[in-house]
Amino acid sequence: MAQDLLNAVALGSVYLVFALGMALAWGTIGILNFAHGVTFMFSAFVAHLVTREAALPMPAVVLIAVAAGALITTATQVLAFGPIMRRATDHRSAELRILIGGIGVAAIPLAIAQRMTESAPFGFRGSTYQPQVFDVHGVRVTTTVLVIVIAGVGIGVGVTRWLARSRQGLALRALGVDAETASLMGVNRSSLALGTMATSGALAGLAGALLTFQLGAIAPESGDGLLIKAFAIIVLGGLGSMAGVIVGSFVLAGAETFVLANNWGTWVDAVSFGLIFLVLLLRPQGLFGRAEVRRT
């Protein structure tokens, strides 16, 4: 029981880091980035390519994946999403075009990774990192799990507090409520959007590196499944609520761990879709969302 709980917390921490990046962009600047899952995968793939050439410690590998994720989403914002938003006649049409554009953008790095790996899993075998294992009252705890949990919880709390208290965070929340009014009050939407997308990509890259270290390897298609789970988490918690993302991540991870612990492995993916369906039926605004739909 205690081992399953620890596994759920570790899995929830990875979900949290990944979903936070997606929720940050969607809930503030209104960008639903369908390339977020591929950014997660390709950032880890870039780190994989580097570790094949040089033996690097864990912090260096993670830093490479984070930088790769930030660069990918920054380039996507500059070359695709930014021009789409400037040319769109209204916010609704911009959202639809961004959604389609994200699918198109995602196809490129996915095809590259699939071709170079022949769709085989990849990892960081060239890294010098060797996890240590501790036995704490019969519970198997690894240094990898400790890093994942500390990073996930720390980043989750940090992002939530930053949005609620910092000047830039308040400006982002203002954009989520009314972008036009916020711009008239001096909020620079372009620079904030660029910074938000870079942060979103960095979080995707961090999640990719952490999960790869935890599992040993991931496949080029791994990001697709994680994207659905992020949807479930955001819907469960409520769009725009970072606290909801934190709770939703651990609720989903706990439910999936329970399913696996009872040998119902084929039902794991159904948990994500089931949560989305139930929440949309019973509480469409999510656990921490508002009855009135607002990106705050």
C-alpha positions as CSV (number, residue, x, y, z in Angstrom):
1,M,0.0,0.0,0.0
2,A,2.8,2.5,1.0
3,Q,4.7,1.5,-2.2
4,D,1.7,2.2,-4.4
5,L,1.1,5.5,-2.7
6,L,4.7,6.6,-3.4
7,N,4.4,5.4,-7.0
8,A,1.2,7.5,-7.4
9,V,2.9,10.6,-5.9
10,A,5.9,10.2,-8.3
11,L,3.6,9.7,-11.3
12,G,1.4,12.6,-10.2
13,S,4.5,14.8,-10.0
14,V,5.4,14.1,-13.6
15,Y,1.9,14.7,-14.7
16,L,1.9,18.0,-12.7
17,V,5.0,19.4,-14.4
18,F,3.7,18.4,-17.9
19,A,0.1,19.7,-17.3
20,L,1.3,22.9,-15.7
21,G,3.0,23.9,-18.9
22,M,-0.1,23.2,-21.0
23,A,-2.5,24.9,-18.5
24,L,-0.3,28.0,-18.2
25,A,-0.5,28.7,-21.9
26,W,-4.1,27.7,-22.3
27,G,-5.5,29.4,-19.2
28,T,-3.7,32.8,-19.6
29,I,-2.8,33.6,-23.2
30,G,-5.5,31.3,-24.7
31,I,-3.1,29.0,-26.6
32,L,-4.2,25.4,-26.6
33,N,-0.9,23.9,-27.8
34,F,-1.5,20.4,-29.4
35,A,2.3,20.2,-29.9
36,H,2.9,20.1,-26.2
37,G,3.1,16.3,-26.1
38,V,5.6,16.2,-28.9
39,T,7.6,18.9,-27.2
40,F,7.8,16.7,-24.2
41,M,9.1,13.8,-26.3
42,F,11.4,15.6,-28.6
43,S,13.1,17.5,-25.7
44,A,14.0,14.2,-24.2
45,F,15.1,12.9,-27.6
46,V,17.5,15.9,-28.0
47,A,19.0,15.0,-24.6
48,H,19.2,11.4,-25.7
49,L,21.2,12.4,-28.8
50,V,23.6,14.5,-26.7
51,T,24.2,11.7,-24.2
52,R,25.1,9.3,-27.0
53,E,28.1,11.6,-27.7
54,A,29.0,12.7,-24.2
55,A,28.7,11.1,-20.7
56,L,26.8,13.7,-18.7
57,P,25.4,13.8,-15.2
58,M,21.6,14.1,-14.5
59,P,21.5,17.9,-14.0
60,A,23.2,18.5,-17.3
61,V,20.8,16.1,-19.2
62,V,17.8,17.7,-17.6
63,L,19.1,21.2,-18.5
64,I,19.5,20.2,-22.1
65,A,15.9,18.9,-22.2
66,V,14.6,22.0,-20.6
67,A,16.4,24.3,-23.0
68,A,15.3,22.2,-26.0
69,G,11.7,22.4,-24.9
70,A,11.9,26.2,-24.4
71,L,13.5,26.6,-27.8
72,I,10.9,24.5,-29.6
73,T,7.9,26.3,-28.1
74,T,9.5,29.7,-28.6
75,A,10.1,28.9,-32.3
76,T,6.5,27.6,-32.6
77,Q,5.2,30.9,-31.1
78,V,7.3,33.1,-33.3
79,L,6.8,31.2,-36.6
80,A,3.3,29.8,-36.2
81,F,1.1,30.8,-33.3
82,G,2.0,34.5,-33.3
83,P,1.3,35.1,-37.0
84,I,-2.0,33.2,-36.6
85,M,-3.2,35.3,-33.7
86,R,-2.2,38.6,-35.5
87,R,-4.1,37.7,-38.7
88,A,-7.2,36.2,-37.0
89,T,-10.3,38.3,-37.1
90,D,-11.5,37.2,-33.7
91,H,-10.3,35.1,-30.7
92,R,-12.6,32.2,-31.6
93,S,-11.1,31.7,-35.1
94,A,-7.6,32.2,-33.7
95,E,-8.1,29.3,-31.2
96,L,-9.3,27.0,-33.9
97,R,-6.4,27.8,-36.2
98,I,-3.9,27.5,-33.4
99,L,-5.3,24.1,-32.5
100,I,-5.0,22.9,-36.2
101,G,-1.5,24.6,-36.4
102,G,-0.4,22.8,-33.3
103,I,-1.3,19.4,-34.8
104,G,0.7,20.3,-37.9
105,V,3.7,21.5,-35.9
106,A,3.6,18.3,-33.8
107,A,3.9,16.1,-36.9
108,I,7.4,17.4,-37.8
109,P,9.5,16.5,-34.7
110,L,7.4,13.3,-34.3
111,A,8.4,12.2,-37.8
112,I,12.0,13.0,-37.2
113,A,12.2,11.0,-33.9
114,Q,10.4,8.1,-35.4
115,R,12.7,8.0,-38.4
116,M,15.9,8.3,-36.4
117,T,14.8,5.7,-33.8
118,E,12.7,3.5,-36.1
119,S,10.0,4.0,-33.5
120,A,12.0,2.2,-30.9
121,P,12.2,3.5,-27.3
122,F,15.1,5.7,-26.4
123,G,16.7,6.8,-23.1
124,F,19.8,8.3,-21.5
125,R,22.1,5.3,-21.4
126,G,25.1,7.5,-22.0
127,S,24.4,9.5,-18.8
128,T,26.7,9.0,-15.8
129,Y,23.7,9.1,-13.4
130,Q,23.1,5.9,-11.4
131,P,20.1,5.9,-9.2
132,Q,20.5,4.9,-5.5
133,V,17.9,2.8,-3.9
134,F,16.8,3.1,-0.2
135,D,14.6,0.8,1.8
136,V,12.4,2.8,4.2
137,H,10.3,0.5,6.3
138,G,9.8,-1.8,3.4
139,V,9.2,0.9,0.8
140,R,11.6,1.1,-2.1
141,V,12.6,4.7,-2.6
142,T,15.1,5.8,-5.3
143,T,16.9,9.1,-5.8
144,T,15.1,9.5,-9.1
145,V,11.7,9.4,-7.3
146,L,12.9,11.9,-4.7
147,V,14.1,14.3,-7.5
148,I,10.8,13.9,-9.3
149,V,8.6,14.5,-6.3
150,I,10.6,17.5,-5.1
151,A,10.7,19.1,-8.5
152,G,7.0,18.5,-9.2
153,V,5.6,19.8,-5.9
154,G,8.1,22.6,-5.8
155,I,7.3,23.8,-9.3
156,G,3.6,23.4,-8.8
157,V,3.6,25.5,-5.6
158,G,6.0,28.0,-7.1
159,V,4.0,28.6,-10.3
160,T,0.8,29.0,-8.4
161,R,2.2,31.5,-6.0
162,W,4.0,33.4,-8.8
163,L,0.7,33.8,-10.8
164,A,-1.1,35.0,-7.7
165,R,1.5,37.4,-6.3
166,S,4.0,38.6,-8.9
167,R,3.5,41.5,-11.3
168,Q,4.0,39.4,-14.4
169,G,1.7,36.7,-13.0
170,L,-1.1,39.2,-12.4
171,A,-0.5,40.6,-15.9
172,L,-0.9,37.1,-17.3
173,R,-4.1,36.6,-15.3
174,A,-5.4,39.9,-16.6
175,L,-4.8,38.7,-20.2
176,G,-6.8,35.6,-19.4
177,V,-9.7,37.7,-18.3
178,D,-9.8,40.4,-21.0
179,A,-6.8,40.6,-23.3
180,E,-8.0,43.8,-25.0
181,T,-8.5,45.7,-21.7
182,A,-5.2,44.4,-20.3
183,S,-3.4,45.7,-23.4
184,L,-5.0,49.1,-23.0
185,M,-3.6,49.2,-19.5
186,G,-0.1,48.7,-20.7
187,V,0.3,44.9,-20.6
188,N,2.6,43.8,-23.4
189,R,0.9,40.7,-24.7
190,S,3.5,39.7,-27.2
191,S,6.4,39.6,-24.8
192,L,4.3,37.8,-22.1
193,A,3.1,35.3,-24.7
194,L,6.6,34.6,-25.8
195,G,7.8,34.1,-22.2
196,T,4.8,32.0,-21.3
197,M,5.3,29.7,-24.3
198,A,9.0,29.4,-23.4
199,T,8.1,28.5,-19.9
200,S,5.5,26.0,-21.1
201,G,8.1,24.3,-23.3
202,A,10.7,24.2,-20.6
203,L,8.2,22.4,-18.3
204,A,7.4,19.9,-21.0
205,G,11.1,19.3,-21.5
206,L,11.6,18.8,-17.7
207,A,8.7,16.4,-17.6
208,G,10.2,14.5,-20.5
209,A,13.6,14.2,-18.9
210,L,12.3,13.2,-15.5
211,L,10.0,10.5,-16.9
212,T,12.7,9.1,-19.1
213,F,15.0,8.8,-16.1
214,Q,12.2,7.2,-14.1
215,L,11.2,4.6,-16.8
216,G,14.6,4.1,-18.4
217,A,13.2,4.9,-21.9
218,I,10.2,6.4,-23.7
219,A,8.9,6.0,-27.2
220,P,8.4,8.7,-29.8
221,E,4.6,8.3,-29.4
222,S,4.7,8.7,-25.6
223,G,3.7,12.4,-25.7
224,D,0.4,11.6,-27.4
225,G,-1.0,9.7,-24.4
226,L,0.3,12.2,-22.0
227,L,-1.5,15.0,-23.8
228,I,-4.8,13.3,-23.2
229,K,-4.0,12.9,-19.5
230,A,-3.1,16.6,-19.3
231,F,-6.6,17.4,-20.7
232,A,-8.2,15.3,-18.1
233,I,-6.2,17.0,-15.3
234,I,-7.0,20.5,-16.5
235,V,-10.7,19.7,-17.0
236,L,-10.8,18.0,-13.6
237,G,-9.1,20.9,-11.8
238,G,-10.7,23.7,-13.8
239,L,-9.3,25.8,-16.7
240,G,-7.2,28.6,-15.3
241,S,-6.7,27.1,-11.8
242,M,-3.1,26.1,-11.1
243,A,-4.2,24.7,-7.8
244,G,-6.7,22.6,-9.7
245,V,-3.9,21.3,-11.9
246,I,-2.0,20.2,-8.8
247,V,-5.0,18.4,-7.3
248,G,-6.0,16.9,-10.7
249,S,-2.5,15.5,-11.3
250,F,-2.4,13.5,-8.1
251,V,-6.1,12.4,-8.4
252,L,-5.5,11.0,-11.9
253,A,-2.2,9.4,-10.9
254,G,-3.8,7.9,-7.8
255,A,-6.7,6.5,-9.9
256,E,-4.3,5.0,-12.5
257,T,-2.1,3.5,-9.8
258,F,-5.1,1.9,-8.1
259,V,-6.2,0.4,-11.5
260,L,-2.7,-1.0,-12.1
261,A,-2.4,-2.3,-8.5
262,N,-5.5,-4.3,-9.0
263,N,-4.3,-5.8,-12.3
264,W,-6.8,-3.9,-14.4
265,G,-4.0,-2.5,-16.7
266,T,-6.2,-2.4,-19.8
267,W,-8.4,0.2,-18.1
268,V,-5.7,2.7,-17.4
269,D,-6.3,5.0,-20.4
270,A,-10.1,4.7,-19.8
271,V,-9.5,6.5,-16.5
272,S,-8.5,9.7,-18.2
273,F,-11.5,9.7,-20.6
274,G,-13.8,8.7,-17.8
275,L,-12.7,11.6,-15.6
276,I,-13.2,14.0,-18.4
277,F,-16.7,12.6,-19.1
278,L,-17.8,12.7,-15.4
279,V,-16.5,16.2,-14.7
280,L,-18.1,17.6,-17.8
281,L,-21.4,16.0,-16.8
282,L,-21.4,16.8,-13.0
283,R,-19.2,19.9,-12.7
284,P,-18.3,21.4,-16.1
285,Q,-16.2,24.2,-14.5
286,G,-13.9,21.7,-12.7
287,L,-13.2,21.3,-9.0
288,F,-11.6,24.7,-8.6
289,G,-13.1,26.5,-11.6
290,R,-15.7,29.1,-11.7
291,A,-19.3,28.6,-12.8
292,E,-18.6,31.5,-15.3
293,V,-16.0,30.4,-17.8
294,R,-13.0,32.7,-17.4
295,R,-9.3,32.2,-18.2
296,T,-7.9,33.5,-14.8
